[in-house]
Amino acid sequence: MDAYAVVMLTEEDDVMAVVPKSWCSDEGCYWPPYASNARIQRAVQSQEMPLSTWYLHTARVISVKSSYEKATAWLRHTEDTPIEEGRKSNLKRTKRSVCEGRCLPNASSGLPMSATDFQVAILQKLADLDSAVAELRSQVEFNTLLLQNAQNPGPSEGGEEYALPADVVLPLQNKQQLTQLEKRLAEDQALQDYLVSSLASKGGRSVRNAVRAMVPCLISNVVARGLNWTGAGEKLAFRDLVLRKILHRGIRRNLATKDATDEEIQREVSVFLRGASDREGGRRARMLRSVARETVPSLHQ
């Protein structure tokens, strides 16, 4: 049966708390170094085993109950406080002990640990290690893709270097620049190839990441506000632009998104363009205009 102890932390102005009995030893009570009360609550209810990073506080056991519910009920009755206050008392985060050698001791110390507790602690450590390895593997794979992207052949079929013309400035800042670049791209295949390789070098682990990394390299947010996929509402249709074809090629040149479908790209580009009105202070500006419209009539009443 799981046992919980009501302890008094004498170093913390005699604050009382409910903890698993396994946190208690002859030397005091071990306390996790978690930042949030919610995390400490989970540690208590799941009966996490103390680790070497936990703090040891001078404490004395007031009562031992057979369950968490009975222990907290006993504590609330003793303190004669409302339920929520009782919980806050239990979750109060203690300060770090300033004494030397107050962290969790080795297995030879006074803290008991059964075979089952030891197995649980080992499994928890293995789970944490597995998660860290998976994250590291994902990062290595992404770095490998970035390296492979960088090693891709240049935009020119013949391997000749190509420089962006001085009169082409990206990202585009207005509709006039967009129109001029579209005409230029329709006649200049080398410029198209250059932009494809330039976009592919931005990478992206997913189509969404790639779109968010590549599109801002082509057009500013001001230009994005005047675009949508279909051209509805008197906006320009992104699907009809040469830049759309270049973006498709750039996304598929990126090894992580080489199998992206037209539908996936269309969906993410549409979402990105719709969000243009909210970026760079757009959402706040709309909110202020709305407040102003509501305020003016009230002043005339």
N, C-alpha and C positions, 0 to 999 in steps of 0.2 A: 504494500500500500504506500502511495506517495505521501511523504510527510513534509509539512511546512512548519517553519518556526517563526514566532513573533520575536524579533530582536530589538534591543535598544542600543543605538549607536551612541556611545558615551562621548565620542569626539565631536558629534554633531548636535550638541545641545540636547542630548537624550531623545533624539528623533526615533520613533519606533517604525518598523517596517516588517512586512511579511516577505520571507525569502525561503527558497528550498532548504531543507535541513542539511543537504549536502554542501551548502555554502558556509556552514558553521564548523568551526574547529575549536580546539582548546585555546588557540591564540586569538580568536576573534571571528569576524564575519568578512567574507570576501565579497567585493562589490564590482560589477562590470563597469568599464570605462566608457559606456555608450553615451552619446550626446543627447538623445531624446528620451523622454519619459516612456513613449510608446515602445521604443526598442528595449528598454529595461523591463517593461511590463511583459513583453514576449519572452525575454530571457527567464523571468520568474516563472511564468506559467508553463513554459516548455522545459523547465528545470535544466537549463544549460549547465554544463560542467565548468567550474572555474578554470581559467587559463592563466598562463604566466604573466599576462598583461593586466590582470585584475588587481585591485587594491585591497589591502587587508586593513580593516578598521577594528579598533577596540570596541567590543560589543559584548552584551550578555543576553542569553536566551531567556525570554520571559515566559513563553509558553510554546508547546508543540502540539499541532493538530494534525489530523489524518488527511486533510484536504486543504486546498487553497481557499475554498469558499468558507470553510469553518474557521480558518485562521484569520481571514479578513473580517468575518463577522465578529470574532472575538476582539479583534483590534478596534473595530468601530464601537463596540459596546464599551470597551475599556476607556477609550478617549471621549466617548459620549459626543461624537461629531456626526454630521450628515454623511451619507454614503460617499458623495463626491469628494468631500474634504478628507475622508478616510483614505480614499484611493490616492489623493494627492500626497498624503503623508507617506504612503507606501512607495510612491514613485519619486519622492524627493531625491534628487541626484546629490550624492555625497561628494565632498571635496577630496582631492588626492592627498593621501597621507604624505607628510613631509619627512617621516622617519626613514632611515636607510634600512634596506632589507625587509620591506613590508609587502613585497609582491608575493605571488603564489610560490610556495616552496616546492622542492622536489618531492617525489613520491615517498621519500623516507621521512618526511615531516609528519606533523600531527593531523593532516587532512586525510580522512579516510576516503578510499575510492574502491568500490567493488569491481569485480570483473565486468559486470554489465555496464557500469558507469564508464569504465575504461574503454570498452568497445564503442559506446556512444560517442565518447570524446574523439576517439580515433576516426570514426565514420564522419563526424563533423569536420575534422581536419581534412580528411580525404575529399569531402565534398567541396570545401573551400579551395583546395588545391586543384581539383578538376575544373572548377569555374575559372580560376586564374589561368590555367593552361589553355582552356578554350579561348579565352580572351586574347592571350598571347598568340595563339595560332591564327586567329582571325586577323590580328594586326600584321603578322608576318606575311600572310597571304596578300593582304592589301598592299604592303610595301613592295612585295614581289611584282604585283600588277603595275604599280607605279614605275618600277624600274624597267619592266618590259615595255611599257608605254613610251618611256624616254628613249628606249633603244630601237623603237620602230623607225623605218626609213623615213626620210624627210618628205615633204609634200611634192617635190619635183620627181617625176618619173625617171629622169636621167641622173638624179642624185645631185643636181646643181643647187647651190644655196639660193634662197629666195628671201628678199627683205620686204617687209610691208611698206608700200609706197608712202611717201611723206604726207601726201594729201588725204590718206585714209587714217582717221583717228577713231579709235575704239575705246570705250563703248560709244555708240552713236548717241548724240544729245538731242536731236530734234528730227522731225519728219522729213525735212529737206535733206539732211545728211543720209537718212535711210533711203530716200528715193535715188540719190546719187550713187550710193553704194550698190543698190540693186542693179542699176544700169551697168556699173563697172563689173560686177560679178557675172552678169550675163555674157560678157565679152572676154573675160579674163579667167581662164581655167586655172592658171598658176596661182592666182589670188585665192580662188576657191580651195585649192589643195592646201595652201598655206594655212588658211583659217581652219580647215578640218583638222590638221595636225596640231595646231595651236589649241583648239578646243579639247582634243583628245588628251593632251598633256595635263589638263585640269583634273582628270580622273573622276572618281565617284564610285562608291561601292554598289549603288543601285541607280535605277533610272531617275528616281527623284533626286538623289544626291547629284547626279551628273547634270541634270537640267538646272538645278539651283547653282551649280558651279559654273556652267558654261554660258547660259543665257545672259547673265550680267556682264560677261566679257564682250558681248556683241551689242547690247542696247542698254541705255540707262533706264532708270525707273520711270522717267518722264516719257520716254518713247513707249515703254511697256504699257503705260496707262492708255495709250491710244490704239492698242492692239487687242484682239482676241482671236480665237482659232478660226472662226467662220466669217468674221467681218460684220457681225450683227451690231445694230445700234450705231451705225455710221462710223464704226471703227475699221481699221485696216485688218484684212484677213491674214493672219500669220501663215496659214497653210499655203497661201499663194506666193509667198516670198522665196527667193533663192536662199535666203538665210535659213529657212526651214529645212531645205535639202542639206545644207551644210551642217546644221545642227544634228540631223539624223545621221549623217556620215561620221561626225565627230563622236557621237554617243556610241556608235557601233565600232569605231576604231579603238575606243577604250575597252580593254580586255574584260573588265568586270561587267560590262553591259553590252558585249558584242552580240548577244542574242535578243536584244530588246526588240519588241514588235512595234509596228506603227501605232497600234492602239495604246500601248503603254506610254510611248513618247507623247502622243497627242493628249492623253489624260494629264500627264504631269506638266506639260507646257501650258495647258488650259488653266490648271490650278495656279501655276506660277503667275500667269498674266492676270488672272482675277484678283490675286493678292496684291497687285501693284498699287492699287488705290489705298491700301492700308499701310504700305511701307513708307519710310522716310517722313513720318509725321502725318500721313494722310488720315489715319483713323482719328488722331487727336484733333486735327483741323475740322473734320466733320462733326465731331462731338461738340466742339466750341461753337460751330455755326448753328447746330441744333439748339444749344443752350441759349444762344443769342436770339434765335427766332422765337423761343418760348418766353424770353424775358421782355422783349420789346412790347408785345401786346399788353402784358401785365402792367407796364409802366403807364399805359394810356387809359387804364381802367379807373 
